[in-house]
Amino acid sequence: MSTDSYHHKSAAGTPGGPLLFTFHGTGGDEHQFFDLAPRIAPDASVVSPRGDISEMGAARFFRRTGEGVYDMEDLARATAKMAGFVRSHVEEAKPSAVLGLGYSNGANILATTIFAEPALFDAAVLMHPLIPFEPRIAGDLSGRRVLITAGRHDPICPPDLTTRLESWLRAAGADVTLVWHEGGHEVRPSEIEAAHSFLAGAATSQETSS
């Protein structure tokens, strides 16, 4: 898999520092979190891919047949492709830590990539993920840190599915933090601040243990 298998935007951070991948939501693109990345992870190099699927003109990372109903064959394709894309950038950059942040559809492709290759990311922020199936996690998530942010009144990602995902990740050994706000599917400033604190701690912890 190539570092150019997705159209993407990138920026160099501190040499040898962390590498942060950001994944947009449905209808977003590589710019959605790119400008926020220096605030979230100030020293990190950043890679922001654009989803390669169009749903009535809205970019996504995999197909679906309805709200919350995924095309599982295309999800498998997209997961394998994204894992290869991430791995290629990691091999090229040789970072001190590999970090991920995704929102909505971007959180879902980040989550399934973690399920498929648990060792790929050191830490990940899943903002409003929706995983409506029991994942097959290909290994152990021990030593991996995950922050989930969610709205208690999210009409797209029901709270019970959020806590179910939390349970699955914990059962696989991940160190999981769950942060709620009282709204819906929107990203609130409190989530951005939580992501900043979480990723700063994850990057520092990884550098110390390296």
PEDA-V136195 format. One record per helix or strand. SS is the DSSP state (H for helix, E for strand). FROM is the first residue (numbers start at 0). LEN is the number of residues. If there is no record, write none. Layout:
BEGIN
SS/FROM/LEN
SS/FROM/LEN
END
This chain:
BEGIN
E/7/4
E/18/5
H/36/4
E/44/5
E/52/3
E/57/3
E/63/3
E/68/2
H/71/22
E/97/6
H/104/12
E/122/5
E/144/7
H/158/13
E/174/7
H/188/21
END
